Amino acid sequence: MLTNRHLLRSGLGIICAVAFGLTSRAEVRMPAFFSDNMVLQQNTDAKMWGTAKASSTVTVAPGWTSEVYKTTTSKDGKWKISFPTPAAGGPYTVTVSDGSAVTLNNVMLGEVWICSGQSNMEMPMKGFKNQPVEGANMATLKSRNPDIRLFTVKRNSSTVPVDDVTGSWAEAAPESVRNFSATAYFFGRQIEELLNVPVGLIVTAWGGSACEAWMNDEMLSAFPEAAEKIPAVNGKIPSKNRTPSVLFKGMLNPLIGLAIQGVIWYQGEDNWNRAHTYTDMFSTMIKGWRNLWNQGDFPFYYCQIAPYDYAIITEPGKEIINSAYLREAQARVEHLVPNTGMAVLMDAGWAGGIHPSKKRVAGERLALLALAKTYGIKGIGAESPVYKSMEVKGDTVIVSFDRAPEWIAGKNSFESTQFKLAGEDRVFYPAKAWISRSKVMVKSDKVPHPVAVRYAFENASEGDLFSTDGLPVSSFRSDDWPDERPIKE
């Protein structure tokens, strides 16, 4: 018969054993995205890292092979290892051990994409309050798919680079999809459907965030006005989502090194009033991310900001800045930075709101770019036509385009209502425009001697020119005049 003393000793022994078991199991630790339900990039050298007992051996045993991979931790317990991944498949287990094993379950091999930017990337399928996502409810209802995996990085603004994020992987299902980025989901759904491989989507986005916030100190050194606003270590952060470098440090830095296929990006609205720096800044950011990832020029596809009447948010008496200059700055980047592409959204905006509902359009146009340019699917149109040149014949301007092998199409006719012409006085007047085969002819009775043409070059212009594949032409101008002149009615 056990005495009270024996029971006490036995109970303490059990408690100590459980505590020791919990401690030993917790020795091997990894960032949150190395966890159950994750997707690892297929056909590559995948990397994993974390902490464990100091100066110990860490082994990684992937379930798709009998091979066991080993590394040794540093004196502070940090470790990093790489191992080859085969073609897409799963589910698998991955066991990591320093003597005490941690097993990751339901791991898939497939295509991994980082999805970043501001609120139009962050906007969930359920929409924002009073701001729906078109068609999202039925898409969410039909979303159950164990081959699509979702991870959302919790918002975090930091003055120092952090090593981990808060978040967890989930299989696509109505409950998880409802709260996940709509643009990212529609993108991933197309990739999974067309390639028939698992897809992992990691969203790291924050509404209202500036491009500067997603760059580190080194990248920002080329932009003194932004660099001087980088907060000191543990210093005050004036704006959690706009202050330079703080989102890079808090939400992107932990992901760097994770094997990925590429990045999709939807940002620019916060930079609308400083377009003059955006081409260089955005280009520097892309190159900077690629350099840090050390994975070559991985694909980087991005959305051009959609039309929106920025006068709504402009204080009375202040100049209304034309966001078409920001769209122009974005359009330059795909011609300057290799392996990039821009999804034009001139037909998918909302003049009265900065969060347009057509997120399926945004996601699927990003997917078209990836499917054609990264995955090599032939027979589809993926890139919008771009302005090439203008020629003046008498009182008529003839506009030519690149990337328009099947010529140019109108929305519902062979005419466009979005063109304006200017003469030497630099005053733009609305013009009549009509499509003639591969070109657009533009004419205005008020501009007998035209020298410049603009298309949809206002804040909330709705595009009405397309490729025959249905991809809209970006707003553009032929001039490079530094200041904006009035547009006559």
C-alpha positions as CSV (number, residue, x, y, z in Angstrom):
1,M,0.0,0.0,0.0
2,L,1.3,3.4,-1.0
3,T,1.8,6.0,1.8
4,N,1.1,9.7,1.4
5,R,4.9,10.2,1.2
6,H,5.2,7.6,-1.6
7,L,2.3,9.3,-3.4
8,L,4.0,12.7,-3.1
9,R,7.3,11.3,-4.4
10,S,5.5,9.6,-7.2
11,G,3.5,12.7,-8.1
12,L,6.6,14.8,-8.1
13,G,8.4,12.3,-10.3
14,I,5.6,12.4,-12.8
15,I,5.5,16.2,-12.8
16,C,9.3,16.3,-13.3
17,A,9.2,13.7,-16.0
18,V,6.5,15.6,-17.9
19,A,8.3,18.9,-17.4
20,F,11.6,17.3,-18.6
21,G,9.7,15.8,-21.6
22,L,8.3,19.2,-22.5
23,T,11.7,20.9,-22.1
24,S,13.4,18.3,-24.2
25,R,10.8,18.4,-26.9
26,A,11.1,22.1,-27.0
27,E,14.9,22.1,-27.6
28,V,14.6,22.1,-31.4
29,R,12.8,25.2,-32.4
30,M,12.2,26.7,-35.8
31,P,10.4,29.7,-37.2
32,A,6.6,29.4,-37.3
33,F,6.5,28.7,-41.1
34,F,8.4,25.5,-40.6
35,S,5.5,23.6,-39.1
36,D,2.6,21.2,-39.8
37,N,0.7,21.7,-43.1
38,M,3.6,23.7,-44.7
39,V,4.6,23.6,-48.3
40,L,8.3,23.3,-49.3
41,Q,9.4,24.4,-52.7
42,Q,9.8,21.5,-55.0
43,N,12.9,20.6,-57.2
44,T,15.3,22.8,-55.3
45,D,17.7,22.9,-52.3
46,A,15.3,23.7,-49.5
47,K,16.6,25.4,-46.4
48,M,15.6,25.0,-42.8
49,W,16.9,26.7,-39.7
50,G,16.3,27.3,-36.1
51,T,17.8,26.8,-32.6
52,A,18.7,23.7,-30.6
53,K,21.1,22.6,-27.9
54,A,24.4,24.4,-28.2
55,S,27.2,22.6,-30.0
56,S,24.9,19.6,-30.8
57,T,24.2,17.7,-34.0
58,V,20.8,18.4,-35.6
59,T,19.4,15.9,-38.1
60,V,16.6,16.4,-40.6
61,A,14.8,13.3,-42.0
62,P,12.4,14.2,-44.8
63,G,9.7,11.6,-45.4
64,W,10.3,11.4,-49.2
65,T,13.7,9.9,-48.9
66,S,15.7,7.5,-46.6
67,E,18.5,10.1,-46.5
68,V,19.2,11.9,-43.2
69,Y,20.8,15.3,-43.3
70,K,23.1,16.6,-40.5
71,T,24.5,19.9,-39.3
72,T,26.1,21.2,-36.1
73,T,24.7,24.0,-34.0
74,S,26.8,27.0,-33.1
75,K,27.7,28.0,-29.6
76,D,24.5,30.0,-29.3
77,G,22.5,27.1,-30.5
78,K,21.7,28.3,-34.0
79,W,21.7,25.9,-37.0
80,K,20.9,26.0,-40.7
81,I,20.7,23.1,-43.2
82,S,19.8,22.6,-46.8
83,F,18.6,19.4,-48.5
84,P,17.2,18.6,-52.0
85,T,13.5,18.4,-52.6
86,P,12.0,16.2,-55.4
87,A,9.0,16.9,-57.6
88,A,5.7,18.0,-56.1
89,G,3.9,15.5,-53.9
90,G,2.9,14.7,-50.4
91,P,1.8,14.6,-47.7
92,Y,5.1,13.8,-46.0
93,T,6.6,14.1,-42.5
94,V,9.8,15.9,-41.8
95,T,11.5,15.0,-38.5
96,V,14.1,17.4,-37.0
97,S,16.1,16.3,-33.9
98,D,19.0,17.2,-31.7
99,G,18.4,14.0,-29.7
100,S,14.8,15.1,-29.0
101,A,12.7,14.9,-32.1
102,V,10.1,17.3,-33.5
103,T,8.0,15.9,-36.4
104,L,6.3,18.2,-38.9
105,N,3.2,16.5,-40.3
106,N,1.2,16.9,-43.5
107,V,4.0,18.6,-45.4
108,M,3.6,19.1,-49.1
109,L,6.2,19.8,-51.9
110,G,5.0,22.3,-54.5
111,E,5.2,25.9,-55.4
112,V,5.8,28.5,-52.7
113,W,5.0,32.2,-53.3
114,I,5.5,35.3,-51.1
115,C,2.6,37.7,-51.3
116,S,3.3,41.2,-50.1
117,G,2.3,44.8,-50.2
118,Q,-0.4,46.9,-48.6
119,S,-4.1,46.8,-48.1
120,N,-5.1,45.6,-51.5
121,M,-2.9,42.5,-51.0
122,E,-4.0,42.2,-47.4
123,M,-7.8,42.6,-48.1
124,P,-9.4,39.3,-47.2
125,M,-12.0,37.3,-49.1
126,K,-14.6,38.4,-46.6
127,G,-13.8,42.0,-47.6
128,F,-13.4,45.0,-45.4
129,K,-16.4,46.5,-43.7
130,N,-18.7,48.1,-46.3
131,Q,-16.2,47.0,-49.0
132,P,-16.9,43.6,-50.5
133,V,-14.8,41.3,-52.7
134,E,-16.7,40.5,-55.9
135,G,-17.7,36.9,-56.1
136,A,-15.9,36.0,-52.9
137,N,-18.7,34.3,-51.0
138,M,-19.3,31.5,-53.6
139,A,-15.5,31.2,-54.2
140,T,-15.0,30.7,-50.5
141,L,-17.8,28.2,-50.3
142,K,-16.0,26.1,-53.0
143,S,-12.5,26.6,-51.7
144,R,-11.8,23.4,-49.9
145,N,-8.6,22.1,-51.3
146,P,-5.8,20.3,-49.3
147,D,-3.3,21.2,-52.1
148,I,-3.6,24.9,-51.4
149,R,-1.9,26.0,-48.1
150,L,-2.2,29.4,-46.5
151,F,0.0,31.3,-44.1
152,T,-0.6,34.9,-43.0
153,V,2.2,36.8,-41.2
154,K,0.8,38.7,-38.2
155,R,1.5,42.5,-38.4
156,N,4.7,43.4,-36.7
157,S,6.7,46.7,-36.8
158,S,10.2,46.6,-35.5
159,T,13.4,48.7,-35.3
160,V,15.6,45.6,-35.3
161,P,15.5,42.5,-37.6
162,V,13.6,39.7,-35.9
163,D,14.0,36.0,-36.5
164,D,10.5,34.7,-36.4
165,V,6.9,35.6,-37.3
166,T,3.5,34.8,-35.8
167,G,1.2,32.7,-37.9
168,S,0.3,29.1,-38.8
169,W,-0.3,27.1,-42.0
170,A,-3.8,26.0,-42.9
171,E,-5.3,24.0,-45.7
172,A,-7.7,25.9,-48.0
173,A,-11.2,25.6,-46.7
174,P,-14.1,28.1,-46.3
175,E,-13.1,29.1,-42.7
176,S,-9.4,29.7,-43.5
177,V,-10.0,31.2,-47.0
178,R,-12.5,33.7,-45.7
179,N,-9.8,35.5,-43.7
180,F,-7.0,35.1,-46.2
181,S,-5.9,37.6,-48.9
182,A,-8.3,37.6,-51.8
183,T,-5.7,38.6,-54.4
184,A,-3.3,35.9,-53.1
185,Y,-6.0,33.2,-53.0
186,F,-7.2,33.8,-56.5
187,F,-3.6,33.8,-57.7
188,G,-2.8,30.5,-55.9
189,R,-6.0,28.9,-57.0
190,Q,-5.1,29.4,-60.7
191,I,-1.6,28.1,-60.2
192,E,-2.8,25.0,-58.4
193,E,-5.5,24.3,-61.0
194,L,-3.4,24.8,-64.0
195,L,-0.2,23.0,-62.8
196,N,-1.9,20.4,-60.6
197,V,0.7,20.8,-57.9
198,P,0.4,21.9,-54.2
199,V,0.8,25.7,-53.7
200,G,1.9,27.4,-50.6
201,L,1.0,31.1,-50.2
202,I,2.7,33.3,-47.5
203,V,1.1,36.7,-47.1
204,T,3.1,39.4,-45.4
205,A,1.3,42.6,-46.0
206,W,0.1,45.6,-44.0
207,G,-2.6,48.1,-45.1
208,G,-1.4,51.6,-45.8
209,S,2.2,50.5,-45.8
210,A,4.9,52.5,-47.8
211,C,7.4,50.9,-50.1
212,E,10.1,52.4,-47.8
213,A,8.8,50.3,-44.9
214,W,9.6,47.0,-46.8
215,M,13.3,48.0,-47.4
216,N,16.2,47.5,-45.1
217,D,18.7,50.2,-44.1
218,E,21.2,49.3,-46.9
219,M,18.5,49.6,-49.6
220,L,17.3,52.9,-48.2
221,S,20.8,54.4,-48.2
222,A,20.2,55.4,-51.8
223,F,17.2,57.6,-50.7
224,P,18.4,60.1,-48.2
225,E,15.0,61.5,-47.4
226,A,13.7,58.1,-46.4
227,A,17.0,56.9,-44.8
228,E,17.0,59.8,-42.3
229,K,13.7,58.6,-41.0
230,I,14.9,55.1,-40.1
231,P,14.3,54.8,-36.4
232,A,17.1,54.0,-34.0
233,V,17.3,50.6,-32.4
234,N,14.5,50.4,-29.8
235,G,13.5,53.9,-30.8
236,K,10.1,55.4,-31.4
237,I,8.3,54.3,-34.6
238,P,6.3,57.3,-35.8
239,S,4.1,55.2,-38.1
240,K,3.8,51.4,-37.6
241,N,3.3,50.8,-41.3
242,R,5.0,53.7,-43.1
243,T,8.2,54.3,-41.2
244,P,11.2,53.2,-43.3
245,S,12.6,49.7,-42.7
246,V,10.2,48.7,-39.9
247,L,8.1,46.1,-41.8
248,F,11.2,44.7,-43.5
249,K,12.7,44.0,-40.1
250,G,9.5,42.8,-38.5
251,M,7.7,40.9,-41.2
252,L,10.1,40.1,-44.1
253,N,13.5,39.5,-42.5
254,P,12.4,36.2,-40.9
255,L,11.4,34.8,-44.3
256,I,14.6,35.5,-46.1
257,G,16.3,32.3,-47.2
258,L,13.1,30.2,-47.4
259,A,13.1,28.5,-50.8
260,I,10.4,30.1,-52.9
261,Q,9.3,30.2,-56.5
262,G,8.7,34.0,-56.5
263,V,6.9,37.0,-55.2
264,I,3.6,38.8,-56.0
265,W,3.2,42.4,-54.8
266,Y,0.3,44.8,-54.7
267,Q,1.4,48.2,-53.3
268,G,1.8,51.8,-54.4
269,E,-1.2,53.6,-53.1
270,D,0.7,55.0,-50.2
271,N,3.4,56.3,-52.5
272,W,1.0,58.0,-54.9
273,N,2.1,61.5,-53.8
274,R,5.9,60.9,-54.3
275,A,5.9,59.1,-57.6
276,H,9.2,60.7,-58.7
277,T,11.1,58.3,-56.4
278,Y,9.1,55.2,-56.9
279,T,10.7,53.7,-60.0
280,D,14.1,53.7,-58.5
281,M,12.9,52.8,-55.0
282,F,10.8,49.9,-56.1
283,S,13.5,48.6,-58.4
284,T,16.0,48.9,-55.6
285,M,13.7,46.9,-53.3
286,I,13.2,44.1,-55.8
287,K,17.0,43.8,-56.4
288,G,17.6,44.0,-52.7
289,W,15.2,41.2,-51.8
290,R,16.8,39.1,-54.5
291,N,20.3,39.7,-53.3
292,L,19.4,38.8,-49.7
293,W,17.5,35.7,-50.8
294,N,20.6,34.6,-52.8
295,Q,18.3,32.6,-55.1
296,G,18.9,34.5,-58.3
297,D,16.5,36.7,-60.1
298,F,13.4,34.9,-58.9
299,P,10.1,36.0,-60.6
300,F,8.5,39.2,-59.2
301,Y,5.1,40.1,-60.5
302,Y,3.1,43.1,-59.3
303,C,-0.2,44.9,-59.7
304,Q,-0.3,48.4,-61.0
305,I,-2.5,50.5,-58.7
306,A,-6.1,50.7,-59.9
307,P,-7.9,54.0,-60.7
308,Y,-9.2,55.8,-57.6
309,D,-10.2,59.5,-57.0
310,Y,-7.5,60.6,-54.7
311,A,-9.2,64.0,-54.4
312,I,-11.4,62.3,-51.8
313,I,-8.5,62.1,-49.3
314,T,-6.9,65.4,-50.2
315,E,-7.3,68.2,-47.7
316,P,-9.2,71.3,-48.9
317,G,-6.9,73.8,-50.4
318,K,-4.1,71.3,-51.1
319,E,-3.0,70.4,-54.6
320,I,-4.5,67.2,-56.0
321,I,-1.6,65.1,-57.2
322,N,-2.3,62.9,-60.2
323,S,-1.8,59.2,-59.3
324,A,-1.2,58.5,-63.0
325,Y,2.4,59.5,-62.4
326,L,2.7,56.6,-59.9
327,R,1.1,54.2,-62.4
328,E,3.7,55.5,-64.9
329,A,6.5,54.9,-62.4
330,Q,5.3,51.4,-61.8
331,A,5.1,50.7,-65.5
332,R,8.7,51.5,-66.0
333,V,9.9,48.9,-63.6
334,E,9.1,45.8,-65.6
335,H,11.3,47.2,-68.4
336,L,14.2,48.0,-66.1
337,V,14.3,44.9,-63.8
338,P,14.6,41.4,-65.3
339,N,12.1,38.7,-64.7
340,T,9.3,41.0,-63.6
341,G,5.8,41.7,-64.9
342,M,3.0,44.1,-64.2
343,A,-0.7,43.3,-64.0
344,V,-2.6,46.3,-65.3
345,L,-5.9,47.1,-63.5
346,M,-7.2,50.1,-65.4
347,D,-10.6,48.3,-65.8
348,A,-10.7,47.1,-62.2
349,G,-10.7,50.2,-60.1
350,W,-13.3,52.1,-58.0
351,A,-13.3,55.8,-58.2
352,G,-15.1,56.1,-54.8
353,G,-12.8,53.7,-52.9
354,I,-9.2,52.7,-52.7
355,H,-10.1,49.0,-52.2
356,P,-11.8,47.9,-55.5
357,S,-13.8,44.7,-55.3
358,K,-12.3,42.9,-58.4
359,K,-9.6,41.0,-56.5
360,R,-10.2,38.0,-58.7
361,V,-9.1,40.1,-61.7
362,A,-6.0,41.1,-59.9
363,G,-5.1,37.6,-58.7
364,E,-5.8,36.0,-62.0
365,R,-3.8,38.5,-64.0
366,L,-0.8,37.9,-61.7
367,A,-1.3,34.2,-62.3
368,L,-1.3,34.7,-66.1
369,L,2.1,36.3,-65.8
370,A,3.4,33.5,-63.7
371,L,1.9,30.8,-65.9
372,A,3.3,32.3,-69.1
373,K,6.6,33.7,-68.0
374,T,7.6,31.3,-65.1
375,Y,5.9,28.1,-66.0
376,G,6.1,28.4,-69.7
377,I,2.5,27.8,-70.7
378,K,2.1,28.6,-74.3
379,G,-0.9,30.0,-76.2
380,I,-2.1,32.5,-73.7
381,G,-1.8,36.3,-73.4
382,A,-0.2,37.5,-70.2
383,E,1.2,41.0,-70.8
384,S,-0.7,44.1,-71.6
385,P,0.1,46.1,-74.7
386,V,2.4,49.1,-74.0
387,Y,2.7,52.5,-75.6
388,K,5.4,52.5,-78.2
389,S,5.4,55.8,-80.1
390,M,3.3,58.6,-81.6
391,E,3.4,60.0,-85.1
392,V,1.7,63.3,-86.1
393,K,0.1,63.5,-89.5
394,G,-1.6,66.8,-90.0
395,D,-4.0,67.3,-87.1
396,T,-4.1,63.6,-86.2
397,V,-1.9,61.7,-83.8
398,I,-1.2,58.0,-84.6
399,V,-0.4,55.9,-81.6
400,S,1.5,52.6,-81.9
401,F,1.9,49.8,-79.3
402,D,4.3,47.0,-78.5
403,R,3.1,43.6,-77.2
404,A,0.0,43.8,-79.4
405,P,0.4,40.9,-81.9
406,E,-3.4,40.7,-82.4
407,W,-3.8,44.5,-82.4
408,I,-5.8,46.7,-80.1
409,A,-9.4,46.2,-79.0
410,G,-12.0,48.6,-77.5
411,K,-14.3,47.9,-74.6
412,N,-17.5,47.9,-76.4
413,S,-16.6,49.7,-79.7
414,F,-13.7,50.8,-81.8
415,E,-13.5,54.1,-80.0
416,S,-12.0,55.4,-76.8
417,T,-13.1,58.3,-74.6
418,Q,-9.9,58.4,-72.6
419,F,-7.5,60.3,-74.9
420,K,-6.4,64.0,-74.7
421,L,-4.1,66.0,-76.9
422,A,-2.0,69.1,-76.3
423,G,-0.2,71.6,-78.5
424,E,2.8,73.7,-77.8
425,D,0.9,75.5,-75.1
426,R,0.9,72.2,-73.1
427,V,-2.8,72.4,-72.4
428,F,-4.6,69.1,-72.9
429,Y,-8.1,68.9,-74.5
430,P,-10.4,65.9,-74.7
431,A,-9.9,64.2,-78.1
432,K,-11.8,61.8,-80.3
433,A,-9.9,58.5,-80.6
434,W,-10.7,55.5,-82.8
435,I,-9.0,52.1,-83.3
436,S,-7.5,51.4,-86.8
437,R,-6.1,47.9,-86.9
438,S,-3.0,47.9,-84.6
439,K,-3.0,51.7,-84.0
440,V,-5.2,54.3,-82.4
441,M,-5.9,57.6,-84.2
442,V,-6.4,60.7,-82.0
443,K,-7.8,64.1,-83.0
444,S,-9.2,67.2,-81.4
445,D,-10.6,70.3,-83.2
446,K,-9.1,72.4,-80.4
447,V,-5.6,71.1,-81.0
448,P,-4.8,71.6,-84.7
449,H,-1.1,71.1,-84.2
450,P,-0.7,68.4,-81.6
451,V,2.6,67.6,-80.0
452,A,1.6,65.3,-77.1
453,V,-0.9,62.7,-76.3
454,R,-2.2,61.2,-73.1
455,Y,-4.4,58.2,-72.4
456,A,-6.4,57.7,-69.2
457,F,-3.9,59.9,-67.4
458,E,-6.0,61.0,-64.5
459,N,-6.6,59.6,-61.0
460,A,-9.8,57.7,-61.7
461,S,-9.8,57.2,-65.5
462,E,-11.4,53.9,-66.5
463,G,-9.4,52.2,-69.2
464,D,-11.2,51.3,-72.4
465,L,-8.3,49.9,-74.5
466,F,-7.3,46.3,-74.4
467,S,-5.4,43.5,-76.1
468,T,-7.6,41.1,-77.9
469,D,-6.9,38.7,-75.0
470,G,-8.7,41.2,-72.7
471,L,-5.7,42.7,-70.9
472,P,-6.0,46.5,-70.5
473,V,-3.5,49.0,-71.7
474,S,-1.9,51.1,-68.9
475,S,-2.4,54.8,-68.7
476,F,0.4,56.6,-70.6
477,R,1.7,59.9,-71.9
478,S,4.0,60.7,-74.8
479,D,5.4,63.9,-73.0
480,D,7.8,64.2,-70.2
481,W,6.7,67.6,-69.0
482,P,7.6,68.1,-65.4
483,D,4.6,69.8,-64.1
484,E,0.9,69.2,-64.6
485,R,-1.1,71.7,-66.7
486,P,-4.8,72.2,-66.6
487,I,-7.0,69.9,-68.8
488,K,-9.7,71.8,-70.6
489,E,-13.2,70.7,-70.9
